[in-house]
Amino acid sequence: MMTTKRNRSKNGLILMKLVSNISWVKLACWVTISAVLVYGAVTNTIANITRRKNPDVALAFVRSEPVALTLNAERQFLASQEPSSLTKVERWTRRALVQQPLNPSAVRLLGYVADVRGKTHEAEKRIRLSASLSRRDFGAQLWLIEAAVRDGKNKDALTHYDIALRSVLNSRSVLFPTLTEALADREIRAAFVPYVRAAPNWMPAFLYDAIATTDSPENIAAVLMSAGKLPAGKDYRAVPVSLLYSLAAKSKFDAFQQYYTSLSGASRETLNSVGLTRATVNLRYAAAGWQILDAAAVGGGFAEKEVPGQFRFNAFAGSGERGAIMHKYLFLAPGNYRLFVEHKAVESAPDANAEWIVQCLSNQTATGIGTAMVPIREGTFTAQTEFTVAPGCPAQLLLLRAAGGSGQSGAEFTVERITLGR
């Protein structure tokens, strides 16, 4: 009996040890599996984090990471298009495509390689496939733009401009200058008109950039006149004014006149008037009216008279200071003219004066054709001058300058009335 109990006890201990050993084996297996999974997760995480910023680090953890392989291939291609370099690019991109078959950048790089090797048909096929996989692959759109321009397919080129500019914000710094320059071509301007009417998200930024950088703002004016009324909204509100200022600054006065008169609410009277009225003061399109020039020591501002729609200009000039206060562009027909200006001052200012200058503007030059200078004195005082506009003078500038004189407080006066007659 005692022997039987001992055997049972011994067998129980053996069974407990066996169970204990099996548990440790399971635990070891789970630990090993978990470690492998954690390692894989960590390496994949590191690869995902670094694959764009530091692809070499990503590839050190995951040798076939497709994004890192593609980026390295891109860098290799940009560095050299020698045969050995192209072989590397091709090898890396194909490895990337094994892991990520729908990788648009890798497909496009294979197209680049084919293009360098003279296989134009294969190149175009691959790059169009890349563009179909993703509209955001800027390299594919850029290649298609250049191919379309090379083949004289302006509409196709603009289609790819539009896709790239809608999809890739960073493309603007590259494409805006080339698109601005392309508008010198009449056919491209005609093809561009529908895009202005469609008002894609990039159009306001393009117009402002083009106006600010071009030497030929008349091309932009031609497009906008063909397109008709700009879309409503604050994004477009300042386009006409900016363009008018640019046209004047670049002496494109024929285009200035044509564009201004095409604008809603614009009046041809404004272009030929010097009066201080609603037709010339505080205009929506300020470049066509009286413009106050920025200066610290001389300046002024408009004030409405008792008669609605009539203004006076309150001017000042500091002691010992002299400078331009305001000006206005004119588009007078050839002929003889007489300018008359009425001023008022509360008190005289020693050595102070107001000067009116008429200039002919042509080919980025300004030639004086009339001037009148009067001392600033108490009460009413007038200035007048006669001048001739020759046939070769497409635009004119009427300019007010003032000198503050030698008095301690400078000079103050008002311009009450300006008239211009034949």
FIZA-947456 format. One record per atom (N, C-alpha, C, O): residue in one letter; x, y, z. Coordinates in steps of 0.05 Angstrom, whole numbers, plus 5000, padded with zeros to 4 digits. Layout:
<recs>
AXYZ;...
</recs>
This chain:
<recs>
M501649765000;M500050005000;M501750255000;M501250444985;M503750255017;M505650475019;M507150514993;M507650734984;T507750284981;T509250304955;T507550424934;T508450584917;T504950354934;T503150464914;T502850764916;T502850904896;K502650864941;K502451154945;K504951294936;K504851514924;R507251174942;R509751304934;R509851324904;R510651534893;N509051114890;N509051114860;N507251334849;N507951474830;R504851344862;R502951554853;R504151834857;R503952014839;S505451874879;S506652144885;S508852204866;S509252424857;K510451994860;K512752034841;K511752094813;K512752274800;N509651944805;N508451994779;N507352274777;N507452404756;G506152374799;G505052654799;G507152854796;G506853054781;L509352814809;L511653004807;L512653014778;L513253224767;I512852774766;I513952764739;I512052914720;I512853054702;L509352864724;L507352994708;L507453304711;L507253444691;M507853394735;M508053684740;M510453804726;M510354014715;K512653664728;K515153764714;K514753774684;K515653954671;L513353554674;L512853544645;L511153784636;L511753914616;V509053834652;V507254054645;V508754314647;V508554494630;S510454334668;S512054584672;S513954624649;S514254844639;N515154404640;N517054434617;N515554514592;N516554674576;I513254394587;I511654464563;I510954764564;I511054894544;S510154874588;S509455154591;S511755334584;S511455544570;W514155254593;W516555424586;W517155414557;W517955614545;V516655184544;V517155164515;V515255344500;V516055494482;K512655344509;K510655524496;K511355814500;K511255974481;L512155874525;L512956154530;L515256244513;L515256464502;A517256054511;A519556124494;A518756174466;A519756354452;C516956004456;C515956034428;C514556294424;C515056444405;W512756354444;W511356614441;W513156854443;W512857044428;V515156834460;V517157054462;V518657094436;V519057314426;T519456854424;T520956874399;T519256994377;T520157164362;I516756894375;I514956994354;I514457294358;I514457444339;S513857364383;S513357654389;S515757824382;S515458044371;A518157724389;A520557874383;A520857914353;A521558134344;V520357704338;V520457724308;V518457924298;V519158094281;L516057914308;L513958104300;L514658384307;L514258574291;V515558424331;V516358694340;V518658804324;V518659034315;Y520658624319;Y522858714302;Y521958794274;Y522759004263;G520158634263;G519058694236;G517558954236;G517859124218;A515958994258;A514359244259;A516259484263;A515759694250;V518259454280;V520059674284;V521659754259;V521859984251;T522659544245;T524259594221;T522459714199;T523259904185;N519959614197;N518159734178;N517460024185;N517260194167;T517060074211;T516460344220;T518760534213;T518360754203;I521260444220;I523560614214;I523760654184;I524360884175;A523260444168;A523460474139;A521360674129;A521860834111;N518960654140;N516760834131;N517461124138;N516761314123;I518661164162;I519261434171;I521561554154;I521461794147;T523461394148;T525961504135;T526061484105;T527861594092;R524161334093;R524361274065;R524361514046;R525561514025;R523161734055;R523161974038;R525462164045;R526662274027;K525962194071;K528062384079;K530862254077;K532762394071;N531062004083;N533661864083;N533261584073;N533261394088;P532961544046;P532361284036;P534461074042;P533860834044;D536961164044;D539060964050;D538660834077;D539060594080;V537760984097;V537160874123;V534860674121;V534860464133;A532760754106;A530460574102;A531360314089;A530460104098;L533060324069;L533960084055;L535759914073;L535959674068;A537060034092;A538659884111;A536959694128;A537859484137;F534459774133;F532659614149;F530859434132;F530359204139;V529959544109;V528259394090;V529459424063;V529159634050;R530859214054;R532459234029;R530859294004;R531959393984;S528259224004;S526659263981;S524459463985;S522359453973;E524959654003;E522859864009;E522460023982;E524360153973;P520060013970;P519660113943;P519960423940;P521060513921;V519060573960;V519260863959;V522160943960;V523061123945;A523660823979;A526460883982;A528060813956;A529760963947;L527460583945;L528760503920;L528160693898;L529960763882;T525760793896;T524960983875;T526361243879;T527261363859;L526561343903;L527861593909;L530861573902;L531961763890;N532061353909;N534961323902;N535261313872;N537261423861;A533461173859;A533661163830;A533261443817;A534661513798;E531461603828;E531061873819;E533562043822;E534362183803;R534862023845;R537262173850;R539562073831;R541062243821;Q539661823827;Q541761713809;Q541261813780;Q543261883767;F538861823772;F538261923744;F538962213742;F540062303721;L538262373762;L538962663761;L541962713761;L542962903750;A543362533775;A546262563777;A547662493751;A549662623744;S546662303737;S548062213712;S546262053694;S544561893704;Q546562093668;Q545061933649;Q546961753632;Q546361683610;E549361703644;E551261513632;E550061233631;E548261173648;P550861063613;P549760793611;P549760633637;P547860513645;S552060653652;S552160503677;S550160613697;S549060463713;S549760873697;S547861003715;S545060923708;S543360863726;L544460913682;L541760833673;L541160543681;L538860473687;T543160383680;T542860103688;T542060073717;T540259923724;K543360233734;K542660243763;K539760333767;K538260213782;V539060553753;V536460663755;V534360453747;V532360413761;E534860323725;E532960123716;E532759883736;E530559793741;R534959803747;R534959573765;R533459643791;R531859483800;W533959883802;W532559963826;W529560003822;W527959933839;T528860133800;T526060173795;T524559913791;T522259883800;R525759723777;R524459463774;R524059323800;R522059193805;R526059343818;R525859223845;R523559353860;R522059223874;A523259623857;A521059763870;A518359673860;A516459653875;L518259623833;L515659543821;L514859263829;L512459203829;V516859093836;V516158823846;V514558853872;V512658713876;Q515459033889;Q514159073915;Q511659253913;Q509759213928;Q511659433894;Q509459623891;Q508859663861;Q509859853849;P507359483849;P506959493820;P505659743810;P506059823786;L504159883826;L502760133817;L504260383827;L502960573835;N506860373827;N508560593835;N508960783811;N510560723794;P507561013810;P507661183787;P510461303782;P511261333759;S511861363803;S514561483800;S516461283788;S518161353771;A516261033796;A518060833785;A517460783755;A519260753739;V514860773749;V514060733721;V515160973704;V516160933682;R514861213715;R515761453700;R518861443696;R519861523675;L520261353716;L523261333714;L524061133692;L525961183678;L522560923689;L523160743667;L522660873641;L524060823621;G520761053640;G520261213616;G522461403610;G523261443587;Y523561533631;Y525861713628;Y528261553617;Y529661653598;V528761323628;V530961163618;V530661093588;V532561123573;A528261013581;A527660953553;A528061193535;A529061173513;D527261433545;D527561673530;D530561743525;D531261813502;V532161713545;V535061773542;V536261573522;V538161643508;R535261333522;R536361123504;R535261153476;R535860993458;G533561353471;G532561403445;G530061243438;G529161243415;K528861113457;K526460953453;K524061123459;K522661083480;T523461323442;T521361523447;T518661403451;T517161483469;H517861213434;H515261093436;H514860943462;H512760973475;E516860793471;E516760653496;E516660853519;E515160813539;A518261073517;A518261273538;A515561403542;A514561423564;E514261483519;E511661603521;E509561413533;E507961503549;K509761163525;K507860963535;K508060943565;K506060933579;R510460923575;R510860883604;R510061143619;R508961123641;I510761373608;I510261623623;I507261683623;I506161783643;R505861613601;R502961643601;R501661453621;R499661513634;L502761213624;L501861023644;L502261133672;L500461123689;S504561253677;S505161383703;S503061603709;S502061623731;A502561763688;A500561983692;A497761883698;A496262003713;S497161653686;S494461533691;S494361413719;S492161393730;L496561323730;L496661213757;L496361423778;L495161373799;S497461663773;S497261883792;S497562153778;S499462193763;R495662323783;R495862603772;R497962763787;R498762973778;R498862663810;R500662813827;R503662763821;R505362873834;D504262593801;D507062553793;D507862783774;D507262783750;F509062983786;F509763223771;F511663173748;F511463293727;G513562983753;G515462923732;G514162823707;G515162883685;A512062663709;A510662563686;A509262783671;A509362803646;Q507962963686;Q506563193673;Q508563373659;Q507963483638;L510863413671;L512863593660;L513863483633;L514163623614;W514363223633;W515363093608;W513163113586;W513863163563;L510663073593;L508563083574;L508063373563;L507363413540;I508563573581;I508463853572;I510563903551;I509964013530;E512963823557;E515263873538;E514763723512;E515463823491;A513763473514;A513263323489;A511163453472;A511363463448;A508963553485;A506863693470;A507863943457;A507164003434;V509464103472;V510564343460;V512364283437;V512264423416;R513964073440;R515763993418;R514263913393;R515163963371;D511963793397;D510263703374;D508363913365;D506763863346;G508464153377;G506564363369;G503764323378;G501864443366;K503264163398;K500564103408;K500064273432;K500164183455;N499364533427;N499064723449;N496764653468;N497064683492;K494564553457;K492364483474;K493064253493;K492264263516;D494464063483;D495363843500;D497263933522;D497063853545;A499064123514;A500964233534;A499364373556;A500064333580;L497364533549;L495864673570;L494264483587;L493864533611;T493364263575;T491964053591;T493663953613;T492863923636;H496263893607;H498063793627;H498964013646;H499563953670;Y499164263637;Y499664483655;Y497464483677;Y497964493701;D494964463667;D492664483685;D492664253706;D492264293729;I493264013696;I493363783714;I495463813736;I494963773759;A497863893727;A500063933746;A499464153766;A499964123790;L498464373756;L497964603774;L495664553793;L495664653816;R493664403785;R491564323803;R492464133824;R491564143847;S494263953817;S494863723834;S497363753852;S497563643873;V499263913842;V501863933856;V502464233862;V503164383844;L502164313887;L502464593894;L505264693887;L505664923878;N507364533892;N510064613887;N510764653857;N512864763851;S508964563840;S509464593811;S509264883802;S510264953781;R507965053818;R507565323810;R510165483805;R510365633786;S512065443823;S514565593820;S516065523794;S517565683783;V515565283784;V516865193759;V515165263735;V516265363715;L512565233736;L510865263713;L509865543708;L509365623685;F509465703729;F508465973725;F510266143706;F509166263687;P512866143710;P514566303692;P514366213663;P514266373644;T514465943658;T514365853631;T511665903618;T511565963594;L509565883633;L506865933623;L506566233616;L505366303596;T507666403633;T507566693628;T508966753602;T507966913586;E511266643598;E512866683574;E511366573549;E511466693528;A510066353553;A508666223530;A506366393520;A505566363497;L505266573537;L503066733528;L503766943507;L502067083496;A506366963500;A507167133478;A506267023451;A506067163432;D505666763451;D504666623427;D501666663424;D500166593443;R500666773402;R497866823398;R496166573401;R493966583412;E497066353389;E495566103390;E495266003419;E493165903426;I497366033434;I497265943462;I495366123478;I493866023495;R495466383472;R493566563486;R490666483480;R488966473498;A490066413454;A487366323447;A486666073462;A484366043471;A488465883463;A487965633477;A487765663507;A486465493521;F488865873518;F488865923547;F486266053556;F485566033580;V484866183538;V482466323546;V480366153560;V479366233581;P479865903551;P477865733565;P478665673594;P476965633611;Y481265663600;Y482165613627;Y481565853645;Y480865823669;V481866103634;V481166333650;V478166333656;V477366393679;R476566253637;R473666243641;R472966023661;R471066053677;A474365793660;A473765573678;A474665633707;A473665513726;A476465823710;A477365903737;A478365673755;A477265633776;P480465523746;P481565313764;P482765443789;P483265683790;N483365273809;N484265383834;N486965533833;N487565693850;W488565483812;W491165613810;W491065873794;W493066013793;M488765933781;M488766163763;M489266433777;M490866593766;P487966503800;P488666763812;P491566793818;P492767003812;A492766593830;A495666613837;A497366643811;A499266793811;F496566503790;F498066533765;F497866823754;F499866933746;L495466933754;L495167203742;L496767403758;L498067573746;Y496667393784;Y498267583800;Y501267553796;Y502667743793;D502067303795;D504967243790;D505767343762;D507867463759;A504167283742;A504867363715;A504867673712;A506767773700;I502967803724;I502868093723;I505368223736;I506468413726;A506168103758;A508468213773;A511168163760;A513068313765;T511367953743;T513967873733;T514367923703;T516667933694;T512167953688;T512467963659;T513468233650;T512968443662;D514868233627;D515568483614;D513568553592;D513768753579;S511668373588;S509668413567;S506868373578;S505468183571;P505968553596;P503268523608;P501068543587;P498768463593;E501668653564;E499568663543;E498568393535;E496368363526;N500268183538;N499467913531;N497267813551;N495367683543;I497667883576;I495667813596;I493067963591;I490867853594;A493368223584;A490968383579;A489468273555;A486968263555;A490868173535;A489568063511;A487967813519;A485767773509;V489067643536;V487767403545;V485167473560;V483067363556;L485467663579;L483167733596;L480967873580;L478567823586;M481668033560;M479568153543;M478167943527;M475767963523;S479567743518;S478367523502;S476567353520;S474467253512;A477467313545;A475967143564;A473367273574;A471567143582;G473267543573;G470967683583;G471167743613;G473367763623;K468967763626;K468867843654;K470267633671;K469867393668;L471867733690;L473267553708;L471267433728;L469167553733;P471867193739;P470067083759;P469767273783;P471567413790;A467367263795;A466967423819;A468467303843;A469167073842;G468967463863;G470367363886;G472867533892;G474067653874;K473667523918;K475867693927;K478567603915;K480367773913;D478767353906;D481267263895;D482067403869;D484367433862;Y479967503855;Y480467633829;Y480167933831;Y480668073811;R479368043854;R478568323856;R480768513847;R480168713834;A483168463855;A485368653849;A486768603823;A488668743816;V485968403807;V487268343782;V487168573763;V489268653752;P484868693757;P484768913738;P486569153746;P488069263729;V486469223771;V488169453780;V491069383778;V492669553768;S491869153786;S494669073784;S495669073755;S497869153749;L493968973738;L494668963709;L494869243697;L496669293682;L493069423704;L493269693694;L495869833704;L497169973688;Y496469793729;Y499069913739;Y501469793724;Y503269943717;S501369533718;S503569413704;S503769513675;S505969573665;L501469543662;L501369643635;L502569923633;L504069993615;A501870093653;A502870363653;A505870363659;A507470513647;A506770203678;A509570193686;A511370103663;A513670183660;K510269923646;K511769823623;K511169973597;K511969893575;S509770203600;S509170383577;S507570243555;S507970303532;K505870063563;K504069933544;K501370083544;K499369973553;F501470323533;F499170503536;F496870433517;F494570483524;D497470323494;D495270233477;D493670013491;D491170013491;A495069823502;A493769603516;A492369703541;A490169613548;F493569903555;F492270023579;F489570133571;F487570083585;Q489470293550;Q486970413541;Q484870203533;Q482570233541;Q485770003518;Q483869803509;Q482869633532;Q480469573534;Y484669563550;Y483769393573;Y481969543592;Y479969443600;Y482669793598;Y481069953616;Y478169983606;Y476269953621;T477870053580;T475270103569;T473669843567;T471169843563;S474969613569;S473569353568;S472369273595;S470769083597;L473169413616;L472369343644;L469569443650;L468769653641;S468169283665;S465469353673;S465569613691;S467069623710;G463969803684;G463770053699;G465870263692;G465870483703;A467670193673;A469670393665;A468470583645;A466570513630;S469570833644;S468571033626;S470871153610;S472971213621;R470371183584;R472471303567;R472971593575;R475171693571;E470971723587;E471272003596;E473572023616;E474972223616;T473871823632;T475971823653;T478771863640;T480472003651;L479171733617;L481871743605;L482572013594;L484872073590;N480572183588;N481072443576;N480472683595;N480772913587;S479772613620;S478872823638;S480972883659;S482472703668;V481173143667;V482973223689;V481473333712;V482573393733;G478773363709;G477173473731;G477173313756;G477673063755;L476673443778;L476673303804;L473773213809;L472273353824;T472873003797;T470172903798;T470172603803;T472272473806;R467772493804;R467472203808;R468672043785;R469271803788;A468972173762;A470072043739;A473072003742;A474271843727;T474372143761;T477272123763;T478372083791;T480672033795;V476672103811;V477472093839;V476371843853;V473971783850;N478071713869;N477171473884;N475871263867;N473771153874;L477171203845;L476071013826;L476470723835;L478370663850;R474770553825;R475070263830;R477670173816;R479170003827;Y478170273792;Y480670203777;Y482470453780;Y482670613762;A483870463802;A485270713810;A487370803791;A487871043789;A488570623776;A490670703758;A489770893736;A491471033725;A487170893730;A486171073709;A485471353719;A485071533703;G485371383745;G484571643756;G486871793768;G489171723763;W486271993784;W488272143799;W489571953820;W488171823835;Q492171953820;Q493671783839;Q495371953857;Q497072113848;I494971923883;I496672063902;I499271903906;I499171653910;L501472033904;L504071903905;L505071893934;L504672073950;D506271663941;D507271623968;D509771783974;D511771743960;A509571953994;A511972114003;A511372214031;A509072264038;A513472234047;A513072324074;A512972624077;A511372734093;A514572764061;A514873054065;A512873214048;A512473454054;V511773104027;V509773234011;V507473044006;V507872794005;G505073144003;G502872963999;G500173114000;G500073353997;G498072964006;G495373084007;G493272874006;G493772634007;G490772974003;G488472794002;G486072933991;G485873183991;F484172783980;F481772893968;F479572933990;F479372774008;A477973143986;A475673194003;A473373273985;A473673433967;E470973163991;E468673223974;E467673503980;E467573584003;K466873643959;K465773913962;K462873893971;K461673683973;E461674133974;E458874143981;E457174033958;E454973923963;V458074063933;V456673953910;V457373663908;V459773593904;P455473473909;P456073193907;P457573123881;P456873223860;G459572953884;G461072873860;G463373053853;G464773003833;Q463673273867;Q465873463862;Q467873453886;Q467073433909;F470473463879;F472473443900;F474473673899;F474773803878;R475773723921;R478173893922;R480473723932;R480073513944;F482973813926;F485273663936;F486773833955;F487674053948;N487173743980;N488673884000;N491573794000;N492173554006;A493373973993;A496173903990;A497874034011;A497174244022;F500173914016;F502174034035;F504973964025;F505373764011;A506874124033;A509674074029;A511274184052;A510874414060;G512974024064;G514474104087;G516574314080;G517274354057;S517474454101;S519474664097;S521974554084;S523074354094;G522874684063;G525274594049;G524974334033;G526874234021;E522574234031;E522073984016;E520874043989;E519474243984;R521373863970;R520173883944;R519773603933;R521373433936;G517473563919;G516973303908;G514273283894;G512673473895;A513873053881;A511373003866;A509172923886;A509672773905;I506773033881;I504572983900;I502472793887;I501672603900;M501672853862;M499672673850;M500072693819;M501272883809;H498972493805;H498972503776;H496672353764;H495172213778;K496272393738;K494172253724;K494972203695;K496172373682;Y494371953686;Y494871883658;Y492571993640;Y490271993648;L493372093617;L491472203597;L491872063570;L494071973564;F489772053554;F489971943528;F488572133508;F486472073497;L489872353504;L488772573488;L489472533458;L491572433451;A487572603441;A488072603413;A490072823405;A490273023420;P491472793383;P493273003375;P491873273372;P489573283363;G493273483380;G492073753379;G493273943399;G495173863414;N492274183400;N493174393419;N491274413442;N488774403439;Y492374433466;Y490774433491;Y491574653510;Y493774753509;R489674733527;R490174933548;R489274823575;R486974743578;L491174823593;L490674723620;L490274963639;L491875153639;F488174953656;F487675163675;F487175043702;F485574853705;V488575143723;V488275043751;V487775273770;V489175473769;E485775233787;E485175433808;E485975323835;E485175093842;H487475483851;H488375403877;H487375603898;H486575823892;K487575523924;K487075703946;K488975633969;K489775403972;A489675843984;A491375804008;A490475994029;A489676224024;V490675904054;V489876074077;V491976284082;V491276514089;E494476224077;E496676414080;E498876364060;E499176144050;S500376574055;S502576544036;S504876394050;S505176384074;A506476264033;A508876114043;A511276214027;A511376184003;P513276334040;P515576444026;P517076234010;P517776014021;D517576293985;D519176123967;D517775863960;D518975693947;A515275833969;A513775583963;A512375613936;A511575833928;N512075383922;N510675403896;N509375133889;N509974923901;A507475153871;A506174913859;A506874903830;A506775113816;E507574673820;E508374653792;E506774433778;E506574203788;W505574493755;W504174303739;W505774233714;W506674413700;I506173973709;I507873893687;I506273703670;I504973513680;V506373743643;V505073563624;V507373423609;V509173553598;Q507173153608;Q509273003595;Q507972823573;Q505772733576;C509472783552;C508672583532;C510072323539;C512472313543;L508472103540;L509571843547;L509671663522;L507571613510;S512071583515;S512371413491;S514971253493;S517071363499;N514670993488;N517070813487;N518770843513;N521170863512;Q517370833535;Q518670843562;Q520271093567;Q522071093583;T519571313553;T520871573557;T518671773563;T516371743554;A519371973579;A517472193585;A518772453577;A520972523585;T517372593559;T518372853548;T516473073556;T514073053551;G517573283568;G515873513577;G514773663553;G516273723534;I512173713553;I510973873531;I509474113542;I508374263527;G509374143569;G508074373580;G508674393610;G508874193623;T508874643620;T509374683649;T508274953658;T508275143643;A507374963683;A506475213695;A507175203725;A506375013739;M508675403734;M509375423762;M508375683774;M508575893762;V507075663798;V505975903811;V506775903840;V506875693853;P507376143851;P507876153880;P505376103897;P503176173888;I505775993920;I503475943938;I503076183955;I504776263971;R500776323951;R500176573965;R497376563976;R495676413967;E496876743995;E494276754008;E492076813988;E492376973970;G489776673991;G487476723973;G487476533950;G488476313951;T486276633927;T486076473903;T488376533884;T488976763880;F489576333873;F491676373853;F491376153832;F490475933838;T492076213807;T491676033785;T494275973770;T496176123772;A494175753755;A496375673738;A495175583711;A493075463711;Q496575643690;Q495675553664;Q497975513645;Q500075643647;T497575333626;T499575283606;T498275173581;T496175043582;E499475223558;E498575113533;E500674913523;E503074953526;F499674703511;F501474493501;F500274363477;F497874383471;T502074213462;T501174083438;T501673783440;T503873703448;V499673623434;V499973333432;V500473263403;V498773293386;A502873153398;A503673083371;A502472803364;A501672653382;P502272733338;P501272473330;P502672233342;P501572023346;G505272263347;G506872043359;G506772033389;G508571913401;C504772153401;C504672163431;C502072013440;C499972143442;P502271753444;P499871593450;P498671643478;P496271603481;A500271743497;A499271783524;A500772013536;A502972083528;Q499472133556;Q500672363570;Q500472333600;Q498872173610;L502072483615;L501972483644;L501772763654;L503372933646;L499772823670;L499473083684;L500373053713;L499272883727;L502373203721;L503773163746;L503773423762;L504373633752;L503073393788;L503273623807;L505673583825;L505973373839;R507373783825;R509673793844;R509374033862;R508074233854;A510574033885;A510374263904;A512974293919;A514374093925;A513574543925;A515874603942;A514974743967;A513374933965;G515874663990;G514874774016;G516075044023;G515075174041;G518175134008;G519375394013;G521075404038;G521775194050;S521675654046;S523575694068;S522275754095;S523575794115;G519575764095;G518175814120;G518375584139;G518775354131;Q518075654165;Q518375444185;Q516275224183;Q516874994189;S513875294175;S511675104175;S511074994147;S509174844144;G512775054127;G512274954100;G509875084087;G509275314093;A508574944070;A506375054054;A503974864053;A504274624052;E501574994054;E499074834051;E497274984031;E497075234033;F495974844013;F494174963994;F492174763984;F492574523989;T490074853971;T488174663959;T487974713929;T488274933920;V487574493915;V486974503886;V483974493884;V482674293890;E482774723875;E479874743875;E478674653848;E476474533848;R480074693827;R478874633800;R481074603780;R482974743780;I480674403762;I482474353739;I480774323714;I478874163714;T481474473694;T480074443668;T482074413646;T484374503648;L481174273625;L482874233601;L481174273576;L479074153574;G482074443559;G480474493535;G482274523510;G484674553513;R481074513487;R482574543463;R483274833459;R484574903439;
</recs>
